[in-house]
Amino acid sequence: MKVILVNGSSRKNGCTSVALHEVERALHEEGIDTETMFIGNAPMSDCLACRKCRELGRCVLDDAVNEFVEKAKTADGFVFGSPVYYAHPSARILTLLDRAFYSGGQYFAFKPAAAVLSARRAGTTASFDVLNKYFTICSMPVVSSTYWNHVYGAQPEEVAEDKEGLMTMYNIGKNMAWLLKCIALGRENGVPVPHNEKVLTNFTR
Ligand SMILES: Cc1cc2nc3c(=O)[nH]c(=O)nc-3n(C[C@H](O)[C@H](O)[C@H](O)COP(=O)(O)O)c2cc1C
């Protein structure tokens, strides 16, 4: 079983990375493989809304998004980490999620996910809300913890002192491992993933 942890910060070894490492530590203790993906700090284009992904099966912009979707195909779970910027997740992670879920949403369904945030002071729960919405419209079980999924700090050393925040991260890892094992046992014992109906409507029809 494998979990992909996405670091949506512009800083590879910043505060978000400390939070993700703590989730990873708990996953490793439970025998779950992990891969951390730093999506970089180069400019990344937003979704072009060209809908070419419907024909091609991948995004026309061949960058970290397609790389991530390729990894997602064989992953069993996901943790998305982001710093808080002006009370929202980083534009980088939103771009990644918009394009990955639009072009490859089927590779995320029925796989557990958790969002984790890092902030100096405020905006974490608003950001948490934004990230969780990707999961809940894509049939992904949301992995919870024992308190809010965030750590505090402007620098990684400060996050290392946030004992409660790190405990919350650790418990996410434990809870995700438990859920992954339950899903695997269900699969082995003949519990299929549900069939989801799909009807699209809008306000004019
Ligand atoms: C552009 C920008 C906006 C920020 N906005 C907020 C904010 O609204 N609330 C907050 O608590 N911290 C804010 N911060 C601080 C970061 O969220 C915080 O330092 C975070 O832990 C950095 O994580 P990183 O080291 O992984 O990038 C902001 C930082 C930047 C660069």
The ligand as an SDF file (V2000), in Angstrom:
LIG
                    3D

 31 33  0  0  0  0  0  0  0  0999 V2000
    2.3530   35.1990    0.5320 C   0  0  0  0  0  0  0  0  0  0  0  0
    2.2200   34.6760    1.9420 C   0  0  0  0  0  0  0  0  0  0  0  0
    1.0090   34.8240    2.5970 C   0  0  0  0  0  0  0  0  0  0  0  0
    0.8630   34.3330    3.8970 C   0  0  0  0  0  0  0  0  0  0  0  0
   -0.3490   34.4440    4.5160 N   0  0  0  0  0  0  0  0  0  0  0  0
   -0.5260   33.9450    5.7450 C   0  0  0  0  0  0  0  0  0  0  0  0
   -1.8070   33.9920    6.3870 C   0  0  0  0  0  0  0  0  0  0  0  0
   -2.8100   34.4420    5.8530 O   0  0  0  0  0  0  0  0  0  0  0  0
   -1.9030   33.4660    7.6500 N   0  0  0  0  0  0  0  0  0  0  0  0
   -0.8250   32.9310    8.2970 C   0  0  0  0  0  0  0  0  0  0  0  0
   -0.9690   32.5000    9.4220 O   0  0  0  0  0  0  0  0  0  0  0  0
    0.3830   32.8330    7.6930 N   0  0  0  0  0  0  0  0  0  0  0  0
    0.5610   33.3240    6.4450 C   0  0  0  0  0  0  0  0  0  0  0  0
    1.7830   33.1890    5.8270 N   0  0  0  0  0  0  0  0  0  0  0  0
    2.8540   32.4540    6.4980 C   0  0  0  0  0  0  0  0  0  0  0  0
    2.9110   30.9830    6.0760 C   0  0  0  0  0  0  0  0  0  0  0  0
    1.6340   30.4100    5.9720 O   0  0  0  0  0  0  0  0  0  0  0  0
    3.6740   30.1400    7.0990 C   0  0  0  0  0  0  0  0  0  0  0  0
    4.9130   30.7000    7.3560 O   0  0  0  0  0  0  0  0  0  0  0  0
    3.7970   28.6940    6.6680 C   0  0  0  0  0  0  0  0  0  0  0  0
    4.0860   27.9070    7.7780 O   0  0  0  0  0  0  0  0  0  0  0  0
    4.8790   28.5300    5.6160 C   0  0  0  0  0  0  0  0  0  0  0  0
    4.9490   27.1780    5.2150 O   0  0  0  0  0  0  0  0  0  0  0  0
    6.1630   26.6870    4.2520 P   0  0  0  0  0  0  0  0  0  0  0  0
    7.4190   26.9570    5.0100 O   0  0  0  0  0  0  0  0  0  0  0  0
    5.9280   25.2450    4.0370 O   0  0  0  0  0  0  0  0  0  0  0  0
    6.0440   27.4810    3.0060 O   0  0  0  0  0  0  0  0  0  0  0  0
    1.9490   33.6930    4.5380 C   0  0  0  0  0  0  0  0  0  0  0  0
    3.1650   33.5320    3.8600 C   0  0  0  0  0  0  0  0  0  0  0  0
    3.2980   34.0180    2.5800 C   0  0  0  0  0  0  0  0  0  0  0  0
    4.6120   33.8280    1.8380 C   0  0  0  0  0  0  0  0  0  0  0  0
  1  2  1  0
  2  3  1  0
  2 30  2  0
  3  4  2  0
  4  5  1  0
  4 28  1  0
  5  6  2  0
  6  7  1  0
  6 13  1  0
  7  8  2  0
  7  9  1  0
  9 10  1  0
 10 11  2  0
 10 12  1  0
 12 13  2  0
 13 14  1  0
 14 15  1  0
 14 28  1  0
 15 16  1  0
 16 17  1  0
 16 18  1  0
 18 19  1  0
 18 20  1  0
 20 21  1  0
 20 22  1  0
 22 23  1  0
 23 24  1  0
 24 25  2  0
 24 26  1  0
 24 27  1  0
 28 29  2  0
 29 30  1  0
 30 31  1  0
M  END
$$$$
